[in-house]
């Protein structure tokens, strides 16, 4: 089962586990002419190809400039997400680091 939570603020969350993000965060980041939609995905505990397929389905309806923040602890994601972004022409805005070991940020 995949949980989906949509907030009035415009944020949508997907997770196989009970929702990790319980509180809506600031919904609107400044973007010329309006707001940037941010979708958060929790794919921790999933293995290839699930995180990539969930990312692909989440990115499809977004507009240029919108973002996906995805948590994935699958080591294959370190290779798959950048390759997906390069192939589809999306921006890999952030890769995991010491402060956020499982966080990827992708901008359409």
N, C-alpha and C positions, 0 to 999 in steps of 0.2 A: 504494500500500500504506500502511495506517495501522498504526503500531507501537503496541502496548499493553503496558505493563509494570505488573504488580501486585506490590506488596510485602506481606510478611506484616504490616507495620505498618498496612495498610489503605489506603495511598495507591495511586492508579492514575494512570498517565501515558499520554497519547496523542500521537503525532507522526507526520508524514509522513516526517520525516527519522529517521536513527538517533537513538535516545533522547538527549535533551539532559541530562535529569536522571538521572544514573547512581547516585547515592547516595540512599537514603531519608532524608528529613528527619523531624523529630519528627512522629509520626503523629497524636497525640491532643492536640487543643487542648481546654481545659476547656469543657464545656458541661453544663448542668444534667442530671444523671442519666446522664452518659456522655461519649463523645468526639464531636468534630466531625470528619466525614470531609472531607478536602481532596483534590480532584482537580486535577492540573496538566495543562494542554494547551499544546502548542507548535504554533501555527498560523502561525508566521512563514513568509513566502514564499507563502502561499495568498492568493487573492483572493476577493472577494465572489461568491457567498454561502457559500463553504466554511467560514470561521471561525464564522459564525453557525449553520450547520447542525450543526457539530461541538459547539458550545456547547449548543445545544438538546438534542442527544442525550445529552450528559454531565450536564445538569441534571435531566433527566427522572427518573432513578432515585434521586436524592438525597432526603434528608429535610430538613425545615425546620431551618435553622441550619447545614447543611453548606455548604462553599465550593467554588468553582471559581476557580483561578488560571490565567488564559489569557494567553499571549504572542501578540500579533498585530501585525504591522507594516502591515496593510492600512488605509489612511486611512479607509475607509468604516466600519470597526469603531468609530471614535470616535462615529459617529452610530447605527449598528445596535445595539451592545450596550446603551447606555442606553435606547433605544426598546424593545428586547426586555424588559429588566428592568421598565420601567414597565408594559408591556402584560401581563406575566406576574405582576407583583406581587413581584418579587425585589428585593433591595437591591444597588445598585451601590456596593460598599464602597470601591473604589479605581479611579481612572482613571490613565492614564500621566502621569508627571511627569518632571522632569529626571533624577532618580536611577534611575527605572525607566521608560524611554521607551516600552516596548511592553507593560507589565503591566496587566491588568485583573483585579480581584477582584470576584466576584459571589457573594452569599450568598442561598441559597434561603430 
